[in-house]
Amino acid sequence: MSKIPNALRAGLVALAVLTGGAGGYLVSERDKAAAQAMADQSQYIQAVATDAGTSQAVKIAMVMGSYYESSYRHIGTPYVDKLGKGQPLTVCNGITGRAVVAGRYYTPADCYALERSRYLAAERTAMSMFRLWTTYTPLQQAVFIDFIHNKGDGALYTSTLLRKANAGDVVGACRENPRWNRGTVKGVSVVLPGLQARGDANGEICEVGL
């Protein structure tokens, strides 16, 4: 049984529909029909798809992040992420840091600008760290970009995932994703269902595709 949530699959297929099937994965006619409504309705996925300044891998990673962080909802008012490390002030699709100002409302355009710059930075980092970057499919590249965006380049630098990838074992690297399932809650490291689901789905997307 697939570990890719139906909504995530629909979003990625919608992206493929809007980009003419680009991304290195095949889309069936049935899936195209099911995703067309999402492609028509989601302004975020439309913005991702039509941005000529991003690679297909970044586009895929941004749709993935939008699903994982907000289930494709627009979150324009900053909130305190009580499950996040340090309980950071968070807005849009999991964006934290100095750019997030308490009390400010972030429009969809504001969110996209914030997220776009972060994903492009994650892509540049990935390209510098993964020695065989150009041999990966856009889906695999997107999973590795999502890893950096979600967990940081420091986590990647010392990871078995990176070691296996750079040794030429991309399947082994893909299979490391489900192991990144822990977070800190009240000072204790625990398995978080959200991280487990993200790791399981990313592992399948990376190894098998859609």
N, CA, C and O of each residue as an XYZ file, in Angstrom:
840
protein
N       0.840     -1.197      0.000
C       0.000      0.000      0.000
C       0.877      1.250      0.000
O       1.858      1.337      0.738
N       0.507      2.206     -0.834
C       1.291      3.426     -0.936
C       1.233      4.238      0.358
O       0.193      4.313      1.012
N       2.356      4.837      0.709
C       2.431      5.708      1.887
C       2.348      7.184      1.508
O       2.510      8.062      2.355
N       2.092      7.449      0.221
C       1.915      8.826     -0.233
C       0.452      9.215     -0.023
O      -0.420      8.610     -0.645
N       0.150     10.189      0.820
C      -1.245     10.593      1.043
C      -1.915     11.007     -0.264
O      -1.275     11.588     -1.140
N      -3.200     10.706     -0.389
C      -3.922     11.016     -1.616
C      -3.879     12.498     -1.947
O      -3.746     12.871     -3.112
N      -3.991     13.342     -0.934
C      -3.986     14.788     -1.175
C      -2.630     15.258     -1.689
O      -2.561     16.126     -2.560
N      -1.562     14.693     -1.157
C      -0.229     15.051     -1.644
C      -0.060     14.607     -3.088
O       0.445     15.359     -3.922
N      -0.483     13.388     -3.379
C      -0.399     12.882     -4.746
C      -1.191     13.779     -5.697
O      -0.727     14.099     -6.791
N      -2.402     14.184     -5.264
C      -3.239     15.034     -6.108
C      -2.564     16.370     -6.388
O      -2.635     16.882     -7.505
N      -1.908     16.936     -5.377
C      -1.219     18.205     -5.570
C      -0.066     18.090     -6.543
O       0.134     18.975     -7.375
N       0.697     17.012     -6.451
C       1.825     16.810     -7.353
C       1.348     16.522     -8.774
O       1.969     16.958     -9.743
N       0.249     15.789     -8.891
C      -0.301     15.541    -10.214
C      -0.857     16.837    -10.804
O      -0.723     17.089    -12.002
N      -1.486     17.663     -9.950
C      -1.979     18.961    -10.415
C      -0.828     19.804    -10.941
O      -0.968     20.479    -11.960
N       0.300     19.772    -10.260
C       1.483     20.495    -10.727
C       1.920     19.969    -12.080
O       2.260     20.744    -12.974
N       1.911     18.644    -12.234
C       2.294     18.041    -13.515
C       1.348     18.466    -14.628
O       1.776     18.718    -15.754
N       0.055     18.546    -14.308
C      -0.929     18.985    -15.297
C      -0.620     20.409    -15.752
O      -0.668     20.711    -16.944
N      -0.305     21.278    -14.797
C      -0.062     22.691    -15.106
C       1.267     22.922    -15.810
O       1.439     23.920    -16.509
N       2.206     21.999    -15.626
C       3.523     22.159    -16.252
C       3.708     21.224    -17.438
O       4.828     21.009    -17.900
N       2.619     20.676    -17.922
C       2.697     19.836    -19.102
C       3.338     18.493    -18.881
O       3.923     17.917    -19.798
N       3.231     17.981    -17.650
C       3.775     16.662    -17.357
C       5.249     16.665    -17.017
O       5.853     15.602    -16.871
N       5.845     17.857    -16.888
C       7.266     17.925    -16.551
C       7.496     17.400    -15.141
O       6.609     17.459    -14.289
N       8.702     16.885    -14.906
C       9.036     16.415    -13.571
C       9.548     14.991    -13.548
O      10.015     14.518    -12.511
N       9.469     14.302    -14.668
C      10.044     12.971    -14.705
C       9.120     11.881    -14.219
O       9.582     10.771    -13.954
N       7.823     12.148    -14.088
C       6.908     11.082    -13.702
C       5.689     11.107    -14.618
O       5.280     12.161    -15.107
N       5.118      9.926    -14.837
C       3.987      9.785    -15.739
C       2.682     10.032    -14.991
O       2.547      9.682    -13.818
N       1.741     10.629    -15.676
C       0.440     10.924    -15.084
C      -0.627     10.234    -15.917
O      -0.744     10.480    -17.117
N      -1.404      9.370    -15.276
C      -2.458      8.665    -15.999
C      -3.611      9.611    -16.295
O      -3.751     10.657    -15.660
N      -4.431      9.235    -17.260
C      -5.594     10.052    -17.600
C      -6.545     10.164    -16.416
O      -7.144     11.214    -16.186
N      -6.679      9.076    -15.668
C      -7.551      9.110    -14.489
C      -7.041     10.102    -13.456
O      -7.815     10.873    -12.889
N      -5.733     10.078    -13.213
C      -5.147     11.004    -12.245
C      -5.218     12.441    -12.745
O      -5.407     13.370    -11.959
N      -5.067     12.622    -14.055
C      -5.174     13.966    -14.620
C      -6.557     14.546    -14.359
O      -6.691     15.704    -13.963
N      -7.579     13.735    -14.582
C      -8.944     14.199    -14.366
C      -9.181     14.558    -12.910
O      -9.820     15.566    -12.610
N      -8.659     13.724    -11.992
C      -8.861     13.967    -10.560
C      -8.109     15.209    -10.091
O      -8.557     15.900     -9.175
N      -6.964     15.495    -10.719
C      -6.128     16.619    -10.291
C      -6.499     17.936    -10.947
O      -6.089     19.000    -10.482
N      -7.272     17.875    -12.024
C      -7.572     19.098    -12.762
C      -8.314     20.119    -11.898
O      -8.067     21.321    -11.996
N      -9.228     19.629    -11.050
C      -9.969     20.540    -10.179
C      -9.032     21.259     -9.223
O      -9.174     22.458     -8.985
N      -8.067     20.516     -8.671
C      -7.110     21.147     -7.778
C      -6.235     22.151     -8.526
O      -5.922     23.224     -8.010
N      -5.848     21.792     -9.736
C      -5.038     22.705    -10.545
C      -5.796     23.996    -10.831
O      -5.207     25.076    -10.861
N      -7.108     23.877    -11.041
C      -7.931     25.051    -11.329
C      -8.176     25.908    -10.093
O      -8.301     27.128    -10.197
N      -8.243     25.275     -8.929
C      -8.645     25.976     -7.707
C      -7.478     26.509     -6.880
O      -7.631     27.516     -6.190
N      -6.331     25.866     -6.933
C      -5.226     26.232     -6.040
C      -4.369     27.353     -6.631
O      -3.588     27.126     -7.556
N      -4.521     28.553     -6.094
C      -3.706     29.666     -6.566
C      -2.236     29.444     -6.231
O      -1.355     29.895     -6.962
N      -1.971     28.751     -5.131
C      -0.583     28.497     -4.745
C       0.099     27.590     -5.772
O       1.188     27.905     -6.251
N      -0.533     26.478     -6.106
C       0.058     25.557     -7.075
C       0.181     26.237     -8.438
O       1.141     25.988     -9.168
N      -0.772     27.082     -8.783
C      -0.675     27.833    -10.028
C       0.548     28.741    -10.023
O       1.268     28.828    -11.018
N       0.782     29.422     -8.888
C       1.943     30.314     -8.783
C       3.242     29.531     -8.888
O       4.186     29.964     -9.549
N       3.285     28.381     -8.237
C       4.472     27.528     -8.308
C       4.724     27.098     -9.750
O       5.853     27.162    -10.237
N       3.680     26.667    -10.416
C       3.817     26.109    -11.759
C       4.260     27.142    -12.779
O       5.011     26.817    -13.699
N       3.811     28.374    -12.633
C       4.066     29.386    -13.662
C       5.331     30.197    -13.424
O       5.664     31.057    -14.239
N       6.042     29.949    -12.332
C       7.263     30.702    -12.039
C       8.405     30.156    -12.885
O       8.893     29.050    -12.652
N       8.821     30.940    -13.862
C       9.885     30.494    -14.776
C      11.265     30.524    -14.130
O      12.234     30.023    -14.702
N      11.352     31.102    -12.957
C      12.651     31.234    -12.312
C      13.018     30.106    -11.375
O      14.018     30.202    -10.664
N      12.235     29.038    -11.352
C      12.535     27.908    -10.481
C      12.593     26.621    -11.297
O      11.937     26.495    -12.331
N      13.385     25.674    -10.817
C      13.499     24.376    -11.474
C      12.276     23.531    -11.163
O      11.500     23.861    -10.266
N      12.103     22.443    -11.900
C      11.002     21.542    -11.624
C      11.146     20.908    -10.249
O      10.146     20.654     -9.577
N      12.375     20.650     -9.825
C      12.599     20.079     -8.493
C      12.116     21.025     -7.401
O      11.486     20.590     -6.437
N      12.407     22.309     -7.546
C      11.945     23.297     -6.565
C      10.426     23.389     -6.582
O       9.803     23.480     -5.525
N       9.825     23.366     -7.758
C       8.368     23.403     -7.855
C       7.747     22.234     -7.096
O       6.811     22.414     -6.317
N       8.280     21.029     -7.333
C       7.755     19.840     -6.652
C       7.937     19.971     -5.143
O       7.019     19.681     -4.375
N       9.117     20.406     -4.723
C       9.389     20.547     -3.288
C       8.461     21.566     -2.636
O       8.045     21.375     -1.493
N       8.131     22.639     -3.340
C       7.249     23.654     -2.771
C       5.830     23.127     -2.605
O       5.167     23.436     -1.615
N       5.363     22.340     -3.555
C       4.032     21.734     -3.417
C       4.039     20.718     -2.278
O       3.084     20.636     -1.505
N       5.114     19.950     -2.179
C       5.239     19.011     -1.067
C       5.190     19.749      0.267
O       4.465     19.352      1.179
N       5.965     20.821      0.374
C       6.009     21.592      1.617
C       4.665     22.201      1.955
O       4.282     22.254      3.124
N       3.938     22.665      0.939
C       2.623     23.246      1.178
C       1.659     22.217      1.753
O       0.827     22.534      2.603
N       1.784     20.978      1.276
C       0.936     19.924      1.840
C       1.354     19.579      3.261
O       0.521     19.534      4.166
N       2.647     19.335      3.457
C       3.111     18.899      4.773
C       2.881     19.948      5.856
O       2.538     19.608      6.988
N       3.066     21.210      5.517
C       3.024     22.257      6.537
C       1.628     22.808      6.795
O       1.335     23.241      7.909
N       0.759     22.800      5.780
C      -0.541     23.447      5.977
C      -1.699     22.743      5.291
O      -2.814     23.265      5.276
N      -1.456     21.569      4.722
C      -2.502     20.861      3.965
C      -3.087     21.753      2.879
O      -4.288     21.728      2.611
N      -2.203     22.552      2.252
C      -2.544     23.457      1.146
C      -3.370     24.668      1.587
O      -3.893     25.388      0.737
N      -3.497     24.905      2.888
C      -4.246     26.073      3.357
C      -3.310     27.295      3.408
O      -2.099     27.154      3.583
N      -3.894     28.491      3.252
C      -3.107     29.705      3.407
C      -3.139     30.140      4.870
O      -4.205     30.381      5.436
N      -1.963     30.235      5.467
C      -1.850     30.686      6.861
C      -1.128     32.026      6.846
O       0.099     32.073      6.748
N      -1.889     33.119      6.942
C      -1.314     34.450      6.818
C      -1.007     35.136      8.125
O      -0.319     36.157      8.139
N      -1.505     34.595      9.230
C      -1.271     35.196     10.547
C      -0.264     34.357     11.320
O      -0.503     33.168     11.531
N       0.866     34.941     11.752
C       1.886     34.174     12.481
C       1.328     33.540     13.753
O       0.484     34.122     14.434
N       1.812     32.344     14.057
C       1.399     31.629     15.252
C       2.636     30.982     15.886
O       3.676     30.849     15.241
N       2.512     30.587     17.144
C       3.609     29.922     17.834
C       3.495     28.424     17.610
O       2.495     27.807     17.975
N       4.522     27.844     17.008
C       4.542     26.403     16.755
C       4.986     25.695     18.034
O       6.181     25.590     18.311
N       4.027     25.218     18.800
C       4.334     24.624     20.093
C       5.033     23.276     19.973
O       5.620     22.792     20.941
N       4.972     22.662     18.783
C       5.674     21.402     18.582
C       7.053     21.611     17.979
O       7.871     20.692     17.967
N       7.316     22.806     17.481
C       8.605     23.084     16.856
C       9.696     23.318     17.883
O       9.415     23.712     19.015
N      10.939     23.075     17.495
C      12.069     23.280     18.393
C      12.171     24.754     18.752
O      12.362     25.599     17.876
N      12.044     25.064     20.036
C      12.085     26.445     20.476
C      10.766     27.169     20.337
O      10.682     28.364     20.621
N       9.720     26.458     19.900
C       8.395     27.026     19.700
C       8.469     28.327     18.896
O       8.094     29.388     19.395
N       8.948     28.248     17.664
C       9.170     29.465     16.876
C       7.878     30.100     16.374
O       6.861     29.426     16.208
N       7.936     31.413     16.136
C       6.852     32.117     15.479
C       6.855     31.683     14.016
O       7.879     31.772     13.338
N       5.716     31.219     13.538
C       5.632     30.554     12.239
C       4.491     31.134     11.418
O       3.460     31.528     11.962
N       4.685     31.183     10.093
C       3.636     31.678      9.207
C       3.736     30.943      7.872
O       4.721     30.255      7.605
N       2.723     31.092      7.048
C       2.689     30.490      5.713
C       2.895     28.980      5.822
O       2.274     28.329      6.662
N       3.748     28.430      4.994
C       3.992     26.984      5.024
C       5.239     26.666      5.835
O       6.259     26.241      5.292
N       5.142     26.879      7.158
C       6.229     26.520      8.054
C       7.407     27.474      8.051
O       8.515     27.068      8.401
N       7.208     28.741      7.665
C       8.307     29.697      7.610
C       8.547     30.300      8.986
O       7.615     30.779      9.632
N       9.794     30.273      9.430
C      10.198     30.876     10.695
C      11.373     31.815     10.439
O      11.879     31.908      9.320
N      11.798     32.511     11.496
C      12.970     33.380     11.359
C      12.624     34.849     11.461
O      11.492     35.208     11.789
N      13.597     35.698     11.181
C      13.444     37.140     11.370
C      12.392     37.761     10.471
O      11.827     38.804     10.800
N      12.125     37.123      9.331
C      11.143     37.682      8.404
C       9.715     37.560      8.921
O       8.806     38.201      8.392
N       9.511     36.747      9.944
C       8.173     36.540     10.497
C       7.952     37.534     11.635
O       8.617     37.459     12.669
N       7.022     38.459     11.441
C       6.761     39.537     12.394
C       5.396     39.328     13.036
O       4.387     39.206     12.342
N       5.372     39.290     14.352
C       4.115     39.099     15.077
C       3.138     40.219     14.743
O       3.507     41.393     14.710
N       1.899     39.842     14.499
C       0.856     40.825     14.233
C       0.724     41.245     12.785
O      -0.256     41.899     12.426
N       1.677     40.893     11.944
C       1.595     41.240     10.526
C       0.813     40.162      9.775
O       0.936     38.974     10.070
N       0.015     40.587      8.810
C      -0.680     39.624      7.958
C       0.116     39.425      6.676
O       0.510     40.389      6.019
N       0.345     38.176      6.331
C       1.107     37.825      5.141
C       0.148     37.345      4.052
O      -0.553     36.348      4.225
N       0.126     38.062      2.938
C      -0.730     37.683      1.826
C      -0.160     36.438      1.150
O       0.990     36.075      1.400
N      -0.947     35.779      0.297
C      -0.392     34.653     -0.456
C       0.861     35.034     -1.235
O       1.792     34.236     -1.340
N       0.892     36.260     -1.788
C       2.078     36.712     -2.520
C       3.275     36.860     -1.586
O       4.398     36.518     -1.955
N       3.034     37.376     -0.364
C       4.103     37.494      0.629
C       4.660     36.113      0.968
O       5.873     35.909      1.025
N       3.755     35.182      1.189
C       4.167     33.821      1.547
C       4.989     33.196      0.430
O       6.028     32.585      0.678
N       4.518     33.353     -0.794
C       5.238     32.740     -1.902
C       6.645     33.310     -2.030
O       7.597     32.574     -2.287
N       6.775     34.632     -1.849
C       8.095     35.261     -1.939
C       9.025     34.735     -0.852
O      10.193     34.453     -1.117
N       8.510     34.602      0.376
C       9.324     34.073      1.478
C       9.748     32.639      1.201
O      10.915     32.281      1.356
N       8.799     31.837      0.797
C       9.077     30.415      0.591
C       9.991     30.203     -0.611
O      10.893     29.367     -0.560
N       9.771     30.938     -1.674
C      10.575     30.785     -2.885
C      12.049     30.991     -2.586
O      12.883     30.194     -3.016
N      12.383     32.042     -1.861
C      13.790     32.320     -1.560
C      14.404     31.225     -0.706
O      15.574     30.884     -0.879
N      13.620     30.669      0.219
C      14.126     29.597      1.080
C      14.380     28.324      0.265
O      15.385     27.642      0.465
N      13.470     28.013     -0.647
C      13.632     26.791     -1.443
C      14.772     26.918     -2.438
O      15.490     25.949     -2.685
N      14.945     28.096     -3.009
C      16.068     28.295     -3.917
C      17.392     28.161     -3.168
O      18.360     27.618     -3.700
N      17.429     28.658     -1.930
C      18.640     28.506     -1.114
C      18.890     27.038     -0.795
O      20.030     26.575     -0.825
N      17.805     26.300     -0.487
C      17.946     24.868     -0.200
C      18.438     24.122     -1.427
O      19.236     23.192     -1.311
N      17.971     24.521     -2.599
C      18.428     23.871     -3.832
C      19.914     24.132     -4.056
O      20.652     23.216     -4.419
N      20.361     25.367     -3.845
C      21.787     25.675     -4.020
C      22.641     24.857     -3.061
O      23.707     24.362     -3.428
N      22.162     24.720     -1.831
C      22.886     23.911     -0.850
C      22.940     22.454     -1.289
O      23.989     21.814     -1.209
N      21.816     21.934     -1.748
C      21.763     20.536     -2.196
C      22.721     20.295     -3.352
O      23.415     19.279     -3.389
N      22.758     21.223     -4.286
C      23.627     21.063     -5.452
C      25.098     21.041     -5.059
O      25.923     20.423     -5.733
N      25.418     21.723     -3.959
C      26.808     21.748     -3.506
C      27.174     20.539     -2.662
O      28.352     20.196     -2.558
N      26.183     19.884     -2.054
C      26.446     18.783     -1.141
C      26.304     17.407     -1.787
O      27.015     16.468     -1.427
N      25.381     17.294     -2.741
C      25.169     16.009     -3.416
C      26.052     15.961     -4.664
O      25.816     16.704     -5.616
N      27.049     15.108     -4.666
C      28.023     15.060     -5.758
C      27.412     14.590     -7.073
O      27.900     14.953     -8.143
N      26.359     13.796     -7.009
C      25.743     13.224     -8.215
C      24.402     13.877     -8.515
O      23.516     13.245     -9.091
N      24.249     15.126     -8.132
C      22.966     15.832     -8.197
C      22.303     15.732     -9.568
O      21.101     15.479     -9.653
N      23.051     15.922    -10.615
C      22.470     15.976    -11.957
C      21.970     14.616    -12.445
O      21.268     14.543    -13.454
N      22.323     13.541    -11.742
C      21.862     12.212    -12.143
C      20.517     11.848    -11.519
O      19.927     10.833    -11.888
N      20.028     12.647    -10.593
C      18.781     12.338     -9.894
C      17.576     12.833    -10.700
O      17.674     13.785    -11.473
N      16.452     12.170    -10.502
C      15.208     12.641    -11.103
C      14.745     13.902    -10.364
O      15.176     14.152     -9.239
N      13.862     14.702    -10.996
C      13.321     15.859    -10.285
C      12.619     15.491     -8.983
O      12.671     16.255     -8.019
N      11.966     14.335     -8.939
C      11.318     13.903     -7.694
C      12.351     13.640     -6.607
O      12.151     14.039     -5.460
N      13.452     12.975     -6.947
C      14.504     12.724     -5.967
C      15.136     14.034     -5.505
O      15.367     14.234     -4.312
N      15.410     14.912     -6.447
C      15.964     16.211     -6.087
C      15.011     16.960     -5.154
O      15.442     17.586     -4.186
N      13.723     16.891     -5.454
C      12.731     17.580     -4.628
C      12.722     17.046     -3.200
O      12.611     17.821     -2.249
N      12.838     15.736     -3.044
C      12.868     15.139     -1.704
C      14.083     15.636     -0.925
O      13.978     15.935      0.264
N      15.228     15.724     -1.586
C      16.433     16.185     -0.899
C      16.344     17.683     -0.583
O      16.844     18.129      0.449
N      15.716     18.449     -1.457
C      15.485     19.871     -1.173
C      14.543     20.015      0.025
O      14.764     20.854      0.897
N      13.498     19.197      0.061
C      12.559     19.228      1.186
C      13.270     18.872      2.487
O      12.979     19.457      3.530
N      14.196     17.921      2.437
C      14.950     17.537      3.624
C      15.696     18.742      4.179
O      15.629     19.019      5.376
N      16.403     19.454      3.316
C      17.178     20.616      3.758
C      16.253     21.718      4.255
O      16.517     22.337      5.286
N      15.176     21.962      3.529
C      14.231     23.018      3.931
C      13.617     22.722      5.288
O      13.419     23.632      6.093
N      13.318     21.464      5.547
C      12.636     21.079      6.781
C      13.587     20.850      7.949
O      13.264     21.183      9.089
N      14.757     20.282      7.669
C      15.637     19.852      8.758
C      16.955     20.606      8.818
O      17.638     20.566      9.841
N      17.326     21.290      7.748
C      18.548     22.082      7.746
C      19.732     21.342      7.162
O      19.790     20.113      7.175
N      20.684     22.122      6.645
C      21.849     21.499      6.015
C      22.779     20.857      7.032
O      23.549     19.959      6.690
N      22.712     21.314      8.289
C      23.543     20.699      9.320
C      23.162     19.253      9.558
O      24.025     18.393      9.729
N      21.867     18.991      9.568
C      21.390     17.610      9.740
C      21.812     16.754      8.557
O      22.172     15.588      8.723
N      21.769     17.331      7.367
C      22.136     16.572      6.174
C      23.630     16.279      6.139
O      24.047     15.197      5.724
N      24.431     17.240      6.574
C      25.888     17.134      6.433
C      26.450     15.879      7.092
O      27.362     15.251      6.554
N      25.913     15.513      8.249
C      26.427     14.357      8.993
C      25.577     13.100      8.798
O      25.760     12.113      9.511
N      24.656     13.130      7.843
C      23.677     12.050      7.723
C      24.175     10.873      6.903
O      25.016     11.013      6.016
N      23.628      9.706      7.230
C      23.856      8.513      6.418
C      23.228      8.692      5.046
O      23.721      8.151      4.057
N      22.140      9.452      4.987
C      21.472      9.722      3.714
C      22.446     10.342      2.714
O      22.550      9.883      1.576
N      23.156     11.384      3.139
C      24.105     12.049      2.242
C      25.270     11.129      1.910
O      25.726     11.091      0.767
N      25.753     10.390      2.899
C      26.883      9.489      2.656
C      26.518      8.450      1.605
O      27.306      8.183      0.697
N      25.340      7.868      1.719
C      24.922      6.858      0.752
C      24.727      7.470     -0.638
O      25.126      6.885     -1.645
N      24.112      8.645     -0.680
C      23.898      9.295     -1.973
C      25.215      9.572     -2.672
O      25.357      9.320     -3.869
N      26.173     10.088     -1.928
C      27.457     10.438     -2.533
C      28.311      9.213     -2.862
O      29.287      9.303     -3.606
N      27.928      8.075     -2.298
C      28.606      6.815     -2.644
C      27.952      6.147     -3.849
O      28.385      5.079     -4.282
N      26.915      6.771     -4.384
C      26.239      6.229     -5.547
C      25.030      5.375     -5.238
O      24.421      4.809     -6.145
N      24.670      5.274     -3.955
C      23.537      4.445     -3.544
C      22.324      5.342     -3.310
O      21.958      5.602     -2.164
N      21.702      5.813     -4.383
C      20.584      6.733     -4.229
C      19.364      6.032     -3.638
O      18.600      6.657     -2.902
N      19.161      4.748     -3.944
C      18.036      4.016     -3.354
C      18.218      3.917     -1.836
O      17.275      4.121     -1.072
N      19.439      3.602     -1.416
C      19.714      3.563      0.016
C      19.494      4.913      0.663
O      18.984      4.991      1.781
N      19.871      5.980     -0.026
C      19.653      7.330      0.491
C      18.165      7.618      0.631
O      17.726      8.179      1.636
N      17.390      7.234     -0.380
C      15.940      7.432     -0.322
C      15.342      6.724      0.886
O      14.451      7.256      1.549
N      15.831      5.530      1.166
C      15.275      4.729      2.257
C      15.646      5.256      3.638
O      15.138      4.756      4.642
N      16.514      6.245      3.706
C      16.849      6.865      4.989
C      15.768      7.828      5.459
O      15.683      8.131      6.649
N      14.937      8.314      4.531
C      13.951      9.336      4.888
C      13.028      8.945      6.044
O      12.806      9.763      6.936
N      12.479      7.715      6.063
C      11.572      7.367      7.159
C      12.222      7.380      8.540
O      11.524      7.433      9.553
N      13.555      7.332      8.588
C      14.241      7.309      9.876
C      14.289      8.690     10.526
O      14.576      8.809     11.717
N      14.007      9.734      9.741
C      14.019     11.104     10.273
C      12.619     11.450     10.774
O      11.892     12.229     10.157
N      12.267     10.858     11.895
C      10.894     10.932     12.396
C      10.784     11.499     13.810
O       9.709     11.454     14.407
N      11.872     12.028     14.349
C      11.863     12.434     15.750
C      11.926     13.948     15.903
O      12.543     14.650     15.102
N      11.275     14.425     16.949
C      11.312     15.830     17.318
C      11.402     15.951     18.822
O      11.280     14.959     19.541
N      11.615     17.155     19.295
C      11.758     17.386     20.727
C      10.477     17.976     21.289
O      10.021     19.028     20.841
N       9.900     17.300     22.268
C       8.698     17.766     22.943
C       8.989     17.834     24.433
O       9.258     16.814     25.068
N       8.935     19.029     24.983
C       9.221     19.248     26.411
C      10.588     18.686     26.789
O      10.765     18.086     27.848
N      11.551     18.901     25.886
C      12.919     18.487     26.153
C      13.220     17.029     25.905
O      14.332     16.570     26.165
N      12.238     16.289     25.402
C      12.414     14.858     25.185
C      12.280     14.546     23.696
O      11.368     15.039     23.033
N      13.194     13.724     23.172
C      13.134     13.306     21.779
C      12.100     12.204     21.621
O      12.197     11.152     22.253
N      11.102     12.454     20.767
C      10.037     11.477     20.563
C       9.734     11.364     19.071
O      10.047     12.268     18.296
N       9.119     10.239     18.672
C       8.658     10.079     17.303
C       7.399     10.915     17.120
O       6.436     10.777     17.874
N       7.413     11.781     16.113
C       6.262     12.626     15.824
C       5.521     12.071     14.611
O       6.132     11.862     13.562
N       4.225     11.829     14.734
C       3.465     11.241     13.616
C       3.600     12.039     12.320
O       3.692     11.450     11.243
N       3.613     13.365     12.408
C       3.740     14.180     11.207
C       5.062     13.966     10.501
O       5.108     13.862      9.275
N       6.147     13.898     11.278
C       7.461     13.655     10.689
C       7.571     12.244     10.143
O       8.212     12.017      9.117
N       6.945     11.296     10.827
C       6.973      9.918     10.335
C       6.245      9.815      8.996
O       6.728      9.170      8.065
N       5.075     10.460      8.908
C       4.317     10.428      7.658
C       5.085     11.116      6.542
O       5.071     10.655      5.401
N       5.755     12.215      6.864
C       6.543     12.934      5.858
C       7.709     12.077      5.381
O       7.976     11.987      4.183
N       8.397     11.451      6.326
C       9.519     10.603      5.962
C       9.105      9.395      5.144
O       9.779      9.029      4.181
N       7.988      8.771      5.529
C       7.503      7.603      4.794
C       7.128      7.982      3.357
O       7.495      7.290      2.407
N       6.395      9.084      3.214
C       5.973      9.515      1.879
C       7.166      9.916      1.031
O       7.254      9.544     -0.140
N       8.091     10.681      1.622
C       9.263     11.123      0.869
C      10.144      9.951      0.456
O      10.724      9.957     -0.629
N      10.242      8.951      1.320
C      11.027      7.784      0.971
C      10.452      7.087     -0.249
O      11.199      6.656     -1.128
N       9.132      6.974     -0.312
C       8.479      6.320     -1.454
C       8.598      7.181     -2.713
O       8.896      6.671     -3.793
N       8.364      8.481     -2.570
C       8.488      9.381     -3.727
C       9.887      9.330     -4.307
O      10.070      9.313     -5.525
N      10.872      9.305     -3.420
C      12.267      9.296     -3.832
C      12.646      7.987     -4.502
O      13.312      7.993     -5.538
N      12.232      6.871     -3.929
C      12.650      5.563     -4.440
C      11.801      5.082     -5.610
O      12.332      4.568     -6.595
N      10.494      5.245     -5.506
C       9.565      4.646     -6.465
C       8.970      5.690     -7.408
O       8.712      5.395     -8.575
N       8.751      6.900     -6.911
C       8.067      7.921     -7.686
C       6.576      7.899     -7.388
O       6.154      7.421     -6.335
N       5.789      8.411     -8.308
C       4.349      8.453     -8.108
C       3.646      7.307     -8.837
O       2.422      7.194     -8.773
